[in-house]
Amino acid sequence: MTARRSYWLNWVYALPALIMIAVVNVVPMGQTFWWSSGFGRLSSDSRLWGVLRNTTMFTFFAVSAELVLGLAIALLLAQKFYGRGFVRAAVLIPWALPTAVMAMAWRWIFNADYGVLGDIFYKFHLSSSPNIPWLASPGLAFFSCVLADVWKTTPFMAILLMSGLAAIPSELYEAALMDGAGTWRRFWMITFPMLKPTIAVAVIFRAIQTFGIFDLIWVLTGGGPGGKTQTIALYVYDVVFRYQELGYGCTLTLVMATALISFSTIFMLLLRPKSS
């Protein structure tokens, strides 16, 4: 078989998958552009700017915490110790749970009347009462949503970072030890620089997911209290299904996509390797 014939045969094999991708992704994207309307309304929509602020803050705090905790867990699980396989499997449990089911469990934990978290705070003298309004107070509701999301998705971040750690040659650490480099110096001179591409992929992937979060916050707070935890995805849902404004909902979806593309581009530029 000639190389040219093999090339076209590969495309024939890939054609069904490409058609499916076009139907599932490209067609809805085209419909979103076609149906979008009300772009002039964006600048005067005061609720939109509050929602974007909530979404950006939620994404920043959640992804930052997941990165720090995920890196710490990845570094720990990269070490050799007895029972490491069991611990690695156990770490995956929060990530494997369905988000809606996990969010319902967190609603019980955050319940102001009989939630276990308020009771723990009270017993450790961190609160004067066990009845803490975790989901009824604006500031506490935001913190509660971030905490639940971090608990859910930190294992995923750890898995991605562990794959990056596994690709770092052990010879680099051996050479650094021979030069007398300590733990922190090895981390900043070897681990972190070589882990940057993996960190970039993990952060961008998680930021895209977090920026578009819907189910977790919908179950926990529904966007309340007073819209303080409402994200752009919940706002689009309200606009389309509650107010029946499909055109403006499509416009908001394009705003959301533009924000994500801008963030991804900026982050990739910040973490790109410096030219020698």
N, C-alpha and C positions, 0 to 999 in steps of 0.2 A: 504493500500500500504506500503510495507516494505521500510526502509530507503535506502537500496541498489538499489531497483528498482526506487525509486524516484531520486536517484543520477544520474543514467544512463538516465532517462527520461529527466532530466534537460539538459544533454549534447546533447541529440537528438534535443531538442528545440533550443539549441544554435548553432547547426551544420550549418544551412544555413548562419547565420551571420558570423561564423568563416570562412566558405568557401569564402564568399564575401570579408572579410578582407584579406584573403590570395591572392585572385585574384587581388584586388586593390593595396595591399601594398607589400606583400612578393614576388610576381612574378616580378614586376618592380625592386625591390631591387636586386633580383637574376640576372636579365638581366643586371643591372648596373655593378655588379661584373664581369659578364661574358664578357661584351663588353669593360670593362676598359682596357686601354693600355697607354703606354707612361709614366710610373711612373718615369723613369730616366730623363725625360724632366722637371720634376717639379723643381729641384734644379737650373736649368739654365733658367727658365722662369722668366725673370725680371718683366714682366708685371703682373704675378701672385702675386708677393710679394707686388707690389703697390696696386693691387686690394684688397688683404687681409688686408692691412693697412687701406685702405679707408673703407672697410666693418666693421672692428673692431672699428675704430674711430666713424663711424656712429652709430653702435650699442651701444657703450659706452655712447656717448653724448645723443642720443635719449632716451634710456631706463633710464638713470640717471635722465634726466629732467622729463620723464613721471612718474617715481617713486616719486620724490619730489612733483610735482604738483598733482599727483593722490592721494598721502597721504594727502596733504593739503585739497583737495576737499572732500575726504572721511571723514576726521575729521569734516569739516564744515557741510556736509550733514548728519552726524550722530547726529547733534544737533537738538533739536526741535524748529521749528520756523514756522510762518505762511507761507503757500504756499510751504512747503518743497516737497510735492509730485510733484508739477508742476516743480520745479527747478530740481529735480532728473530726471524727464522725459526730460527736455530741455538739460541737460548735455549730454544725450545719442545721441543727433542729429549728432554731428561730427562722432561718431563711426558708426552710422547706415548708413551714406552715402557711396555709392560705392567708392572705392579708386580712380579709374580712373576718375570718375566724379569730385571728390573733387580735384584731382591733376590738372585737367583742370581749375577749378576755381582759384587755387593758381597760375597757369601760368598767368592768367589775373592780379591777384594781384601783381605779381612780374614783370610784363611787364615793360621794361625800359622806354618806351615812354608814356604810359598812365596808368600804374599800380597805384593803390590807395596807396600802401605802400610807394612808393617813394614820393608821394605827401604829405602824412602824415609826413614823416621825414622832408621834406622841410618846411612845415608850422610850425612845432615845432622847426625849426632852428637846426635840427640834421644833416642836409645835406645842402651843398651849391647849390644843384641842385635837382629837382624832378626826373631827369632821371638817376636813379641808376641802373647799370647793374647787377641786382640780380642774374640772371642765366647765365651771360656771364663772370663774374669774378670767378676764381677758389675758392677763399675763401668764397665769398658771395654765390656762388652756393651751396657749402657744407652746409653753415648755413641755406640757404633757404630750402633745402631738410630736414634737421633736424627739422626746425620749422614746416613745413607742416606735417611731421610724428608725431611730438609731439601733434599738434593740433588734429590730426585724432584719435590717440589711447590713449591719456590720460584718456578719459572717461572709456575705458575698464579697465585700471589699477585702476581707482577709484572704479569701481564696485567690482572688486575682493577684494580690501582692505576694502570696506564697509562690505562685507560678513564676513571678519575676525574680524572687529570691533564689529559686532553684536554678535559674539560668545564669547566675553569677558564678564565674569560675572560682573554685576553692583555692586555686594557686595564688590569687590576689590577696586573700586573707593570710595565707601562709607567708607570703613575702612581706606583708605589712607587719606581721608578728615578729619576723626576723629583724625588721627595722625598729622594733620597739614601740609600734603604734598601739595605743590603748583602745578600749572598746568604743568610746565616743569618736575618736579619730578615725577608726576603721569604718564606723557608720557614716561619717560625713565625707570621707575621702573615697570610699568604695561603694558601700551599700546604697546610699541615697542617690549619688550621680547615676549609677547603673540602673537604679529602680525608677528613674524619672519617666521613661516611656510607659512603663506599666502604670505608674501613678496617674499619668495623663489620661490613659485609656480608662482607668477605673473611675477617676473623678468625672470625666466627661460623661461616661455611661451612667453613673449614679446621678449626676446633675440633671441629665435629660429625664430620667425616671422621676426624680424628686420634684422637679419643676412642674411636671405634669401629674402630680399625685392627686388622686381623687378618692379611692375607696377607703383608705385609712382615716382621713379627716372626715369623710362623709359619715362613717360609722361612729367615730369618737365625738365629734362636735357638730357635724352638719354645716360647718363654716362659722358657727357662733363661738362665743357670745358676741352679739353686735357686729358680726362680720370680721372679728379680729383674727380668726383662723381660716377665713375664706381664701382659697387659692384660685388661680386663673382657671383651672379645670372646673372647679365648682361654679365659678361665675359663668363660664360658657354653658354649663348644664342649665343654670337658672335662665339664662337669656334664651336658649333654644327651646327648652321643654316647659319652663314655667311661663315665660313671657311670649313664646311662640315667635321669636324674631330670628329666623334661620339665617338671614343675610348678615346680620350683625354678629351672630355667633360664629359664622365662617370668618368674618373679619378678625374677630378676637383670636381665632385659631391661628391665623396668619401672623398676628402680633406675637403670639406665643412661640411659633416656629422661628420667627426672626430673632427673638430674644435668645433662644437656644443656639442658633447658628452663630450669633455674635459672641456669646459666651465661649462656645467651643473654639472659635477662631482665636480669640484673645488668649485663652488658656494654652492652646497649642503653641502660640507664638512665645508665651512666657517660658514654656518648658522645652522649647526646641534646643537642640545642642548648639553650643556656641562654636562658630567657625574659628579654626585655629589661624 
